[in-house]
Structure formats: C-alpha cells, structure tokens
Amino acid sequence: MGLEIKRAYEPASPEDGYRVLVDRLWPRGLKKETAAIDQWAKELAPSRALRQWFGHDPARWDGFRHRYAGELDQAAEHWRPLLAKATRHRVTLLYGARDEEHNNAVALKAYLAAYLEAHGPR
C-alpha cells in the first residue's frame, strides 16, 4: 500500500506523491499557496464532536480510533477512491496536529490498511 503520513507543516517532497490533507480545519499559519496540497478531504476527518471529545488526549486514543472507524464505515464513498489511488501510487495523508502518534491521519491509515488486509484491493 502506498500510504504515508506527514505533518502538513513539513516541506513537500517529490516522494510524497499525491498529498491529501485529512483535517476538517485548515492548519493554522499554513499558506494555501505554498502547502502543495492536491486534495483537501474534509469529509475524511473526524466529526467536530469526536474531535472535541478526543482533544488529542492519548488516554482517549483507543476510544477515538474505535469511534472514528465507525464514522469511516459510514463514509466509504469518500475513502474508497483514495484507497484505490494508494494501491497504484504513493499517497501522503497530511495532518496538522502536533502529536505524531495520536492523530486522525494515523488512525485513518490503520483503518485503510485493515480494510485492504481484509478485503484486498478493489
């Protein structure tokens, strides 16, 4: 699977491939003109309520991942095209959070990897 994760504030690289911002809110201070983002997939971000509940609290990480997976189950029409692209090309999921281990891009990549493992590429 050609899925990578990168903080949106890090400089773009040719190795990133197709760059997709998966946050509902635009990262603070990041200029759209220089962000080199190919797609802003707000619809793949956690709901506002879930994001606020989680609050980037590592103690809530497991609950966040479970609830976010439930939201993603209902949004297959938004992530399936991205997953199809990732089976053919490198796709980099971009996020704005400071925590590199507990953020929605990490959870989204794990969700998509689990889906591919269970169902294979389509």
LINBELLIN-V94471 format. One record per backbone hydrogen bond with DSSP energy under -0.5 kcal/mol. CO is the residue of the C=O (numbers start at 1). NH is the residue of the N-H. Records with the same first field share a line. If there is no record, write none. Layout:
CO->NH, NH
//
This chain:
1->3
2->4, 91
4->93
6->95
7->10
13->16
14->17
17->19
18->20, 92
19->38, 39
20->22, 94
21->41
27->30
29->31
31->34, 35
36->38
39->21, 41
40->42
41->44
42->45
47->51
48->52
49->53
50->54
51->55
54->57
56->58
57->60
58->61
60->64
61->65
62->66
63->67
64->68
65->69
66->70
67->71
68->72
69->73
70->74
71->74
72->75
73->76
75->78, 79
76->80
79->83
80->84
81->85
82->86
83->87
84->88
85->88, 89
86->2
90->18
91->4, 93
92->20, 94
93->6
94->22
95->8
98->100
103->107
104->108
105->109
106->110
107->111
108->112
109->113
110->114
111->115
112->116
113->117
114->118
115->119
116->120
//
